[in-house]
Amino acid sequence: MNMSQSFKLISVSMLLLAGLAACNKPGPAETAGKKIDQTADKVGEKMGEQSAQAGVAMDDTAITTKVKAAIFAEPGLKTLQISVDTVKGVVTLSGSVDSRSNSDRAKELAGAVAGVKDVENRLVVKSNK
């Protein structure tokens, strides 16, 4: 090989290497795509967190409904005088009942509902005179 051909071969090789090196550098489209992917990931994480929070609220609502249904179905409990509130699986019973046994029974019914973590019994016993 003569010197001229060697020089041409080296020049072509260098141009190819420069072209390949340029292909590895991200251009505006690749950079924008990467930013979009990162933003989508962040939004997905936030939505997952909010979905989890919404799930807790839905679970609490379902628990409250089930506790109210259990109390309503129990003979002897005056359901209109018993309020039920649920926060993160903890049920709070408030209002009034006519006996200690009805207070205990309401607490027992609430505690038996699936998903209930604890029951705060704030029922007041009032006698009917």
Backbone bond lengths (Angstrom), bond angles and torsions (degrees), N, CA, C in turn:
res aa  C-N    CA-C-N  psi(-1)  N-CA   C-N-CA  omega(-1)  CA-C   N-CA-C  phi
1 M - - - 1.431 - - 1.520 108.70 -
2 N 1.305 115.52 134.50 1.456 117.24 179.69 1.524 109.61 -87.11
3 M 1.280 115.15 174.82 1.455 122.25 -173.92 1.528 111.21 -65.63
4 S 1.285 118.34 -37.90 1.449 123.40 -178.56 1.532 110.45 -65.31
5 Q 1.312 117.15 -43.42 1.459 120.79 179.25 1.528 110.46 -67.57
6 S 1.298 117.56 -39.78 1.466 121.33 178.02 1.525 110.09 -62.45
7 F 1.317 116.43 -41.77 1.447 120.31 179.42 1.521 110.95 -64.61
8 K 1.339 117.26 -42.36 1.465 121.32 177.76 1.519 110.70 -63.30
9 L 1.335 117.27 -42.73 1.460 121.36 -179.95 1.530 110.87 -63.80
10 I 1.311 117.07 -41.75 1.462 121.29 178.57 1.524 110.00 -67.33
11 S 1.307 117.89 -39.72 1.471 121.77 179.43 1.519 111.17 -64.36
12 V 1.330 117.12 -45.21 1.467 121.07 178.99 1.525 109.60 -64.25
13 S 1.310 117.31 -41.13 1.471 121.16 179.27 1.527 110.80 -62.06
14 M 1.336 116.47 -41.58 1.466 120.66 179.71 1.525 111.05 -65.86
15 L 1.335 116.95 -39.40 1.462 120.29 177.94 1.527 110.66 -64.13
16 L 1.324 116.66 -41.80 1.470 120.41 177.73 1.530 111.05 -62.93
17 L 1.314 116.79 -43.79 1.466 120.39 178.59 1.530 111.16 -63.06
18 A 1.320 117.00 -40.87 1.466 120.63 178.56 1.528 110.56 -64.02
19 G 1.322 115.58 -40.19 1.467 119.90 178.02 1.516 112.14 -64.73
20 L 1.327 115.70 -42.45 1.466 119.39 178.03 1.526 111.42 -65.87
21 A 1.300 117.32 -39.56 1.466 121.06 178.96 1.524 110.30 -63.64
22 A 1.327 116.80 -37.61 1.461 120.58 179.39 1.524 111.12 -67.48
23 C 1.318 117.26 -30.58 1.466 120.68 179.26 1.521 111.75 -67.58
24 N 1.326 117.74 -27.77 1.459 121.04 -179.32 1.520 113.07 -78.68
25 K 1.325 118.14 -17.85 1.461 121.17 -179.91 1.524 108.81 -82.64
26 P 1.331 116.09 130.70 1.463 117.79 179.55 1.518 111.04 -70.92
27 G 1.305 114.37 135.98 1.453 120.45 176.64 1.515 109.39 -94.01
28 P 1.316 117.91 -173.60 1.463 121.69 -178.87 1.534 112.49 -59.07
29 A 1.316 117.56 -38.42 1.466 120.36 -178.77 1.524 111.11 -66.96
30 E 1.331 116.39 -42.03 1.459 119.84 179.96 1.527 110.94 -67.07
31 T 1.334 115.89 -40.67 1.468 120.54 178.99 1.527 110.11 -64.11
32 A 1.313 116.57 -43.95 1.469 120.22 178.96 1.525 110.47 -64.18
33 G 1.317 116.15 -41.63 1.469 119.83 178.52 1.516 111.82 -61.63
34 K 1.318 115.78 -40.28 1.467 120.25 179.43 1.522 110.15 -64.76
35 K 1.329 116.97 -42.40 1.469 120.67 179.04 1.524 111.08 -64.73
36 I 1.319 116.67 -39.31 1.466 120.30 177.64 1.523 110.29 -63.23
37 D 1.331 116.79 -43.06 1.465 120.85 178.37 1.523 111.24 -61.45
38 Q 1.343 116.79 -42.70 1.465 120.27 179.90 1.525 110.71 -64.94
39 T 1.321 116.74 -42.01 1.464 120.70 178.86 1.524 110.62 -64.63
40 A 1.327 116.44 -42.20 1.465 120.40 178.76 1.525 110.76 -62.12
41 D 1.325 117.07 -39.19 1.464 120.76 177.21 1.523 111.17 -62.43
42 K 1.335 116.62 -44.12 1.467 120.94 179.54 1.526 111.05 -63.60
43 V 1.328 116.05 -43.09 1.463 120.16 178.72 1.525 109.89 -63.58
44 G 1.302 116.99 -41.34 1.463 120.89 177.92 1.515 112.42 -60.79
45 E 1.332 116.20 -40.48 1.464 120.51 177.80 1.528 110.53 -64.31
46 K 1.330 117.05 -44.93 1.468 121.39 179.91 1.525 110.34 -62.59
47 M 1.330 116.24 -42.53 1.465 119.62 179.68 1.517 110.67 -64.26
48 G 1.326 116.59 -36.65 1.458 120.21 177.53 1.514 111.39 -63.78
49 E 1.339 116.25 -41.88 1.460 120.88 178.12 1.525 110.35 -64.17
50 Q 1.330 116.74 -45.45 1.460 120.40 -179.05 1.516 110.79 -67.38
51 S 1.315 117.35 -35.65 1.465 120.09 177.12 1.519 110.51 -64.53
52 A 1.312 116.13 -39.25 1.464 119.96 178.20 1.521 110.03 -64.30
53 Q 1.339 117.20 -42.36 1.459 120.65 178.08 1.522 110.67 -65.26
54 A 1.310 116.99 -41.09 1.459 120.33 177.71 1.517 110.25 -64.89
55 G 1.329 116.12 -35.84 1.463 120.03 177.87 1.513 111.71 -63.01
56 V 1.332 117.18 -39.29 1.464 120.97 177.33 1.516 109.75 -63.96
57 A 1.339 116.65 -44.38 1.461 120.23 179.63 1.527 110.83 -62.63
58 M 1.335 116.54 -41.19 1.463 119.86 178.35 1.518 110.46 -66.67
59 D 1.331 116.83 -39.35 1.457 119.92 177.85 1.519 110.38 -63.01
60 D 1.334 117.60 -43.04 1.455 121.59 179.24 1.525 111.28 -62.74
61 T 1.315 116.23 -40.98 1.463 120.17 178.22 1.524 110.63 -63.87
62 A 1.321 116.21 -42.90 1.465 120.29 178.81 1.523 110.87 -64.39
63 I 1.329 116.89 -40.88 1.466 120.72 178.50 1.523 110.08 -62.52
64 T 1.326 116.71 -46.76 1.469 120.78 179.22 1.524 110.77 -57.38
65 T 1.322 116.23 -45.11 1.464 120.90 179.84 1.524 111.19 -61.85
66 K 1.318 116.89 -43.51 1.467 120.67 -179.13 1.525 111.67 -67.54
67 V 1.334 116.82 -38.89 1.476 119.85 177.95 1.517 109.90 -65.22
68 K 1.328 117.36 -44.73 1.465 120.70 178.55 1.525 110.92 -60.48
69 A 1.327 116.72 -40.94 1.466 120.76 179.13 1.526 110.65 -64.42
70 A 1.331 116.95 -41.18 1.468 120.58 179.86 1.525 110.92 -64.90
71 I 1.328 116.59 -41.90 1.466 120.43 178.94 1.522 110.17 -68.28
72 F 1.310 117.04 -41.93 1.467 121.72 179.84 1.529 111.04 -61.19
73 A 1.330 116.74 -36.73 1.464 121.15 -177.68 1.531 112.37 -77.17
74 E 1.316 117.58 -12.76 1.467 121.35 -177.10 1.534 110.33 -84.49
75 P 1.331 116.37 119.38 1.470 119.21 177.58 1.534 110.52 -62.64
76 G 1.297 116.73 138.24 1.459 121.37 176.17 1.513 114.80 96.62
77 L 1.307 118.48 -16.41 1.468 119.52 178.29 1.523 109.25 -92.64
78 K 1.297 114.88 129.93 1.461 119.42 178.22 1.519 107.96 -86.39
79 T 1.302 115.33 94.88 1.468 120.84 -171.59 1.517 113.31 -64.65
80 L 1.312 117.86 -28.11 1.457 118.59 -178.01 1.529 111.99 -71.62
81 Q 1.329 117.35 -14.95 1.457 120.69 -179.75 1.535 111.72 -101.15
82 I 1.328 117.58 3.62 1.461 121.71 179.69 1.525 108.69 -115.48
83 S 1.322 115.14 122.26 1.468 120.44 176.11 1.522 108.56 -102.70
84 V 1.324 115.34 144.09 1.466 121.35 -179.10 1.520 108.16 -124.85
85 D 1.330 115.53 129.89 1.460 120.98 176.32 1.521 107.54 -134.34
86 T 1.335 117.17 139.16 1.459 121.37 -178.80 1.523 109.81 -128.22
87 V 1.328 115.86 129.78 1.458 122.00 176.19 1.521 107.69 -134.19
88 K 1.334 115.26 116.73 1.468 122.42 -179.99 1.524 112.09 52.33
89 G 1.325 115.70 40.83 1.462 120.90 175.82 1.512 114.80 85.42
90 V 1.337 118.02 -4.51 1.466 121.31 178.42 1.526 108.16 -96.66
91 V 1.341 115.72 118.19 1.456 122.08 -177.30 1.528 109.07 -93.54
92 T 1.332 115.53 132.59 1.464 120.78 174.89 1.518 107.99 -114.54
93 L 1.327 115.11 122.90 1.461 121.77 176.18 1.515 107.67 -100.72
94 S 1.327 117.29 129.80 1.462 120.85 177.34 1.517 108.87 -139.02
95 G 1.313 115.61 164.30 1.452 120.97 -177.28 1.510 109.36 118.53
96 S 1.329 115.73 -153.10 1.457 118.88 -177.33 1.523 111.24 -135.70
97 V 1.321 114.26 150.93 1.463 123.01 174.75 1.527 107.01 -133.17
98 D 1.328 116.03 166.96 1.457 118.91 -175.20 1.530 114.37 -93.97
99 S 1.347 117.81 -3.86 1.468 119.42 178.14 1.522 111.27 -155.67
100 R 1.321 114.01 158.57 1.466 120.33 177.53 1.517 110.42 -63.20
101 S 1.317 117.13 -37.04 1.468 120.12 -179.10 1.534 111.17 -65.44
102 N 1.341 117.33 -35.82 1.468 120.10 176.63 1.534 111.01 -69.16
103 S 1.311 116.93 -35.44 1.461 120.99 176.31 1.530 109.81 -63.30
104 D 1.333 115.03 -47.10 1.466 120.06 179.21 1.525 111.32 -63.35
105 R 1.338 115.92 -39.71 1.470 120.49 -179.42 1.532 110.71 -65.58
106 A 1.322 117.37 -41.19 1.466 120.80 178.61 1.529 110.13 -62.50
107 K 1.331 116.46 -42.23 1.461 120.46 178.30 1.526 110.25 -64.20
108 E 1.319 116.92 -41.70 1.470 121.81 178.90 1.530 110.98 -62.15
109 L 1.320 116.73 -44.69 1.472 121.11 179.63 1.539 110.58 -62.73
110 A 1.326 115.99 -43.59 1.464 119.75 -179.38 1.527 110.44 -63.62
111 G 1.321 116.30 -41.93 1.459 120.53 -178.49 1.516 113.61 -66.74
112 A 1.332 116.69 -22.20 1.462 121.17 -178.24 1.533 112.98 -82.52
113 V 1.312 117.72 -10.20 1.470 121.31 -178.41 1.532 109.42 -75.68
114 A 1.321 115.50 135.14 1.471 121.17 179.44 1.520 110.76 -59.46
115 G 1.332 116.22 134.43 1.455 121.84 178.02 1.516 114.08 95.49
116 V 1.342 117.31 -11.35 1.463 119.93 179.82 1.527 108.71 -77.26
117 K 1.328 115.85 124.70 1.466 121.19 179.99 1.522 111.38 -90.92
118 D 1.342 116.17 -34.77 1.458 120.82 -179.21 1.523 108.13 -160.20
119 V 1.338 115.87 159.21 1.459 121.05 177.84 1.524 108.47 -126.58
120 E 1.321 116.08 124.51 1.461 121.89 173.09 1.517 106.90 -100.00
121 N 1.317 115.57 111.56 1.460 120.97 -177.45 1.525 109.53 -94.00
122 R 1.319 116.02 104.21 1.464 121.81 178.75 1.527 110.53 -110.50
123 L 1.316 115.81 22.81 1.468 120.52 179.35 1.520 109.72 -70.73
124 V 1.315 115.75 138.32 1.452 122.89 178.04 1.518 108.07 -103.24
125 V 1.336 116.32 133.02 1.459 121.00 178.11 1.526 108.09 -87.91
126 K 1.317 114.65 119.05 1.480 120.87 177.96 1.508 108.06 -121.76
127 S 1.290 115.46 132.60 1.466 119.27 179.59 1.520 109.86 -85.84
128 N 1.307 116.46 143.71 1.485 122.56 177.33 1.524 107.97 -90.29
129 K 1.285 117.76 108.49 1.465 120.73 -179.15 1.490 110.22 -106.78
